[in-house]
């Protein structure tokens, strides 16, 4: 694609990077075939190719974003399926991230949009505040029909029936290995996940300790910054990321780290991009080092010789989170590990398509998100699984809100199969089927 940025414009690192990405695009349109929003809406402007044209025009002309451009950029899930499909290597993620930051700086949204985005940015990255908001949402459910904004209704609908107690594993500490030490790793405990589902981090710590890992929850680490990053709020997202970089760098400089382990794939995609985010910052070297050590939990487990398990007689439908399969290009590891642990693994049709969660997307774009959720749940249920496994808390909440089949994190199943407790989601309510009888794999 030909571009006409001026030399002055190209002095801005974000614009220079956008120029590189735009020039890689050859207009082939392969991306439209795998774009979820194009599948639902059928509008060229709701495809990566259409959004690329809108972003190019906006940036080249250095103009104030118009309502049409903002609408179609906002409708992008950032699922990154287009990056998997693209034969030209167009790095759409960096382009749309820059476009969102540009829009945030130059476009004045309607008051209701500004208020909702401000509220989400002030609540979701903070586990304590998020817990209070979830409890308030439960009280507000009887008033759902009075809500004028469908986005407020979506917020009430997504709140779980119960809020788990704070896990004692949340605070900064070091967990000694339960076998001869093989690695020292930092676990990113995250933000929203700590309020929505404490079982995931607990299972991760148990499993890694049994496999010979010393697990560190680093002081000062918290939200990865993804939630605000995808809103274009760069200052807030970079501040959150910088705290993590400093916290993990201190551990590397101290007793050392072999890896930074992440069990929420949306966070993993962002942390692995810290090197790019901070490329022109004084923290550039440290950020690049953190990105290089960041690993999804499935990546680390593939290096730790997870013991083979006996056939369990359970069929697991594996949902591939977009941030894992497209953002991090990790497709086989979770399925390989589940099979090694003794589960029969099946995949839904169109497994490359998003479930519609996408961070805050299901709250900001509830109509499109609901359609994608319905499609995903239909394809998962068509495989008649006993369980559904995923590697991202957002996907788990999204799918679990629309099916009676238990939805658990992949690491919970691996922990269970190798000596840990049965995942609580298999026996409790909250969107899952409590009548489903699942044996204790240790018995």
Secondary structure, 3 states (H helix, E strand, C coil): CCCCCCCCHHHCHHHHHHHHHHHHCCCCCHHHHHCHHHHHHCCHHHCHHHHHHHHHHHHHCCCCCCHHHHHHHHCCCCCCHHHHHCCCCCCHHHHHHHHHHHHHHHCCCCHHHHHHHHHHHHHCCCHHHHHHHHHHHHHHHHHHHHCCCHHHHHHHHHCCCCCCCCCCCCCCEEECCCCCCCEEEEEECCCHHHHHCCHHHHHHHHHHHHCCEEEEECCCCCCCCHHHHCCCCHHHHHHHHHHHHHHHHHHHHCCCCCEEEECCHHHHHHHCCHHHHCCCCCCHHHHHHHHHHEEEHHHHHCCCCCCCCCCCCCEEEECCCHHHHHHCCCCCHHHHHHHHCCCEEEECCCCCCCCCCCCCHHHHCHHHHHHHHHHHHHHHHCCCCCEEEECCHHHHHHHHCCCCCEEEEHHHHHHHHCCCCCCHHHCCCCCCCCCCCCCCCCC
